[in-house]
Amino acid sequence: MQTIWITGGSSGIGFATAKEFIANNWQVVISSSNKIKLESAKKKLELNNHKNLVHAIVCDISSKNNVDETINSIEKNIGKIDIALLNASAYSPNKNQIFDIANYELLVDVNIKGTLYCVNKLKDVMKNRNNTIAIISSPLGYRGWPTAGAYGISKAAQLSLSESLYFDFRKLNINVRVICPGFIDTEATKKNSFKMPFLKSAEYAGKKIFNRLTTGKEFEIIFPYLIVYFFKFTRILPYKIYFYIWKKLGNF
Ligand SMILES: NC(=O)c1ccc[n+]([C@@H]2O[C@H](COP(=O)([O-])OP(=O)(O)OC[C@H]3O[C@@H](n4cnc5c(N)ncnc54)[C@H](OP(=O)(O)O)[C@@H]3O)[C@@H](O)[C@H]2O)c1
C-alpha cells in the first residue's frame, strides 16, 4: 500500500487531496498544528469506512524537532512515505497592510523555514527510493503583488527552492515537483476582500492534484490553466506595464 504525507491536511486543499487519495486506497497521513482541527478532519475522513487508511499526527512545521519526529514516526510506525505533499501554509492578508514585521516573521517561519525542515528530513529518508516531494507554491510567487509582500516572498521562495531541488535531488533519486493552483475556495481565501476570478472548489483542486501526482511525472502542476497562464504571462511584462495594470485594477 502506498503512503502520502500531507502537511496542512486538516483543511482546504490538503484535506480535499487527502480525501481523493483515501478514495483511491492510499494510506494517508495528515498533519497540522492545531490538534482539535486535525482530529476533527481525521474523523471526517474516516466516515466512509476508511478507518485503517487515515492517520493524523500533530506537527507544527515551523519546529524542526517536530518535523523530524513526525517523519521518523510515520516511517517507523505507519509506512514509507511515497509522496510528501508540502501544502501547509500560513496566510494573513490585510489590504491595509504596509509592512508588518510580525506577519513577515510568521510567514517566513511557517512557509519558508517549515518547508525547508520538511525537505531536510525527507531527503534522508527518501534517498534512492524514487519518491516524490511536491511543494505547493502559488502564482503569488511569480511577481510582487500589492499588500501581499509577506505571502509573496514565501511563495516565491518555495518556487525557486523547488526549481533548484529539481536538479539537485535527481542525484538522490527523489522527484521534486511544484504545484501552483489558481484561486481555490478555502479558509485561507475566505480572508480575501477582493473578487477572485475563476475561483474553484477545494474538491476540484484535490482531484487535480491526485490525478497529476499519480499519473504524470512533469515538474509543474498548474490549474485552472487560463488564470495561471495569465499570471505566468505577467512575469515577462516590463515594470511600466505591470505597474500600470495594478494602478488600473486598484489604484495601487
Ligand atoms: N486557496 C488558494 O487559492 C491557493 C492558491 C494557491 C496556492 N495555495 C496554497 O495551497 C496550500 C493550502 O492552502 P489552503 O488554501 O488550503 O489553506 P488553508 O485551508 O488555510 O489550509 C492551510 C493548512 O495549513 C495548516 N497549517 C498552518 N500553519 C501550520 C503550521 N505551522 N504547521 C503545520 N500546519 C500548518 C493549517 O492547519 P492548522 O491551522 O491546524 O495548523 C491548514 O491545515 C498553501 O500552501 C497555499 O499557499 C492556495
The ligand as an SDF file (V2000), in Angstrom:
LIG
                    3D

 48 52  0  0  0  0  0  0  0  0999 V2000
   -6.5150   28.6060   -1.7260 N   0  0  0  0  0  0  0  0  0  0  0  0
   -5.8830   29.1320   -2.7590 C   0  0  0  0  0  0  0  0  0  0  0  0
   -6.4660   29.8790   -3.5810 O   0  0  0  0  0  0  0  0  0  0  0  0
   -4.4360   28.8270   -3.0060 C   0  0  0  0  0  0  0  0  0  0  0  0
   -3.8770   29.2530   -4.2190 C   0  0  0  0  0  0  0  0  0  0  0  0
   -2.5230   28.9940   -4.4640 C   0  0  0  0  0  0  0  0  0  0  0  0
   -1.7860   28.2920   -3.5320 C   0  0  0  0  0  0  0  0  0  0  0  0
   -2.3710   27.8920   -2.3570 N   0  0  0  0  0  0  0  0  0  0  0  0
   -1.5340   27.1490   -1.4190 C   0  0  0  0  0  0  0  0  0  0  0  0
   -2.1950   25.9320   -1.1200 O   0  0  0  0  0  0  0  0  0  0  0  0
   -1.8350   25.4910    0.1940 C   0  0  0  0  0  0  0  0  0  0  0  0
   -3.0820   25.1920    1.0140 C   0  0  0  0  0  0  0  0  0  0  0  0
   -3.8240   26.3820    1.1430 O   0  0  0  0  0  0  0  0  0  0  0  0
   -5.3580   26.4030    1.5530 P   0  0  0  0  0  0  0  0  0  0  0  0
   -5.9740   27.4650    0.7600 O   0  0  0  0  0  0  0  0  0  0  0  0
   -5.9310   25.0270    1.5190 O   0  0  0  0  0  0  0  0  0  0  0  0
   -5.2230   26.9290    3.0570 O   0  0  0  0  0  0  0  0  0  0  0  0
   -5.9540   26.5220    4.4440 P   0  0  0  0  0  0  0  0  0  0  0  0
   -7.3140   25.9820    4.2070 O   0  0  0  0  0  0  0  0  0  0  0  0
   -5.7880   27.7170    5.3010 O   0  0  0  0  0  0  0  0  0  0  0  0
   -5.0420   25.3420    4.9780 O   0  0  0  0  0  0  0  0  0  0  0  0
   -3.7710   25.5650    5.4950 C   0  0  0  0  0  0  0  0  0  0  0  0
   -3.3460   24.3500    6.2780 C   0  0  0  0  0  0  0  0  0  0  0  0
   -2.0380   24.5830    6.7960 O   0  0  0  0  0  0  0  0  0  0  0  0
   -2.0350   24.2320    8.1800 C   0  0  0  0  0  0  0  0  0  0  0  0
   -1.0080   24.9870    8.8800 N   0  0  0  0  0  0  0  0  0  0  0  0
   -0.9400   26.3280    9.0980 C   0  0  0  0  0  0  0  0  0  0  0  0
    0.1360   26.6270    9.8290 N   0  0  0  0  0  0  0  0  0  0  0  0
    0.7820   25.4480   10.0720 C   0  0  0  0  0  0  0  0  0  0  0  0
    1.9500   25.0840   10.7650 C   0  0  0  0  0  0  0  0  0  0  0  0
    2.7130   25.9870   11.4130 N   0  0  0  0  0  0  0  0  0  0  0  0
    2.3010   23.7810   10.7970 N   0  0  0  0  0  0  0  0  0  0  0  0
    1.5630   22.8470   10.1810 C   0  0  0  0  0  0  0  0  0  0  0  0
    0.4430   23.1180    9.5140 N   0  0  0  0  0  0  0  0  0  0  0  0
    0.0570   24.4080    9.4660 C   0  0  0  0  0  0  0  0  0  0  0  0
   -3.4510   24.5410    8.6540 C   0  0  0  0  0  0  0  0  0  0  0  0
   -3.8170   23.7750    9.8080 O   0  0  0  0  0  0  0  0  0  0  0  0
   -3.5640   24.2450   11.3280 P   0  0  0  0  0  0  0  0  0  0  0  0
   -4.2000   25.5840   11.4750 O   0  0  0  0  0  0  0  0  0  0  0  0
   -4.2070   23.1830   12.1370 O   0  0  0  0  0  0  0  0  0  0  0  0
   -2.0940   24.2630   11.5360 O   0  0  0  0  0  0  0  0  0  0  0  0
   -4.2460   24.0500    7.4590 C   0  0  0  0  0  0  0  0  0  0  0  0
   -4.4450   22.6570    7.5460 O   0  0  0  0  0  0  0  0  0  0  0  0
   -0.9740   26.6150    0.7640 C   0  0  0  0  0  0  0  0  0  0  0  0
    0.3880   26.3020    0.5790 O   0  0  0  0  0  0  0  0  0  0  0  0
   -1.3380   27.8280   -0.0710 C   0  0  0  0  0  0  0  0  0  0  0  0
   -0.3050   28.7730   -0.1240 O   0  0  0  0  0  0  0  0  0  0  0  0
   -3.6720   28.1490   -2.0860 C   0  0  0  0  0  0  0  0  0  0  0  0
  1  2  1  0
  2  3  2  0
  2  4  1  0
  4  5  1  0
  4 48  2  0
  5  6  2  0
  6  7  1  0
  7  8  2  0
  8  9  1  0
  8 48  1  0
  9 10  1  0
  9 46  1  0
 10 11  1  0
 11 12  1  0
 11 44  1  0
 12 13  1  0
 13 14  1  0
 14 15  2  0
 14 16  1  0
 14 17  1  0
 17 18  1  0
 18 19  2  0
 18 20  1  0
 18 21  1  0
 21 22  1  0
 22 23  1  0
 23 24  1  0
 23 42  1  0
 24 25  1  0
 25 26  1  0
 25 36  1  0
 26 27  1  0
 26 35  1  0
 27 28  2  0
 28 29  1  0
 29 30  1  0
 29 35  2  0
 30 31  1  0
 30 32  2  0
 32 33  1  0
 33 34  2  0
 34 35  1  0
 36 37  1  0
 36 42  1  0
 37 38  1  0
 38 39  2  0
 38 40  1  0
 38 41  1  0
 42 43  1  0
 44 45  1  0
 44 46  1  0
 46 47  1  0
M  CHG  2   8   1  16  -1
M  END
$$$$
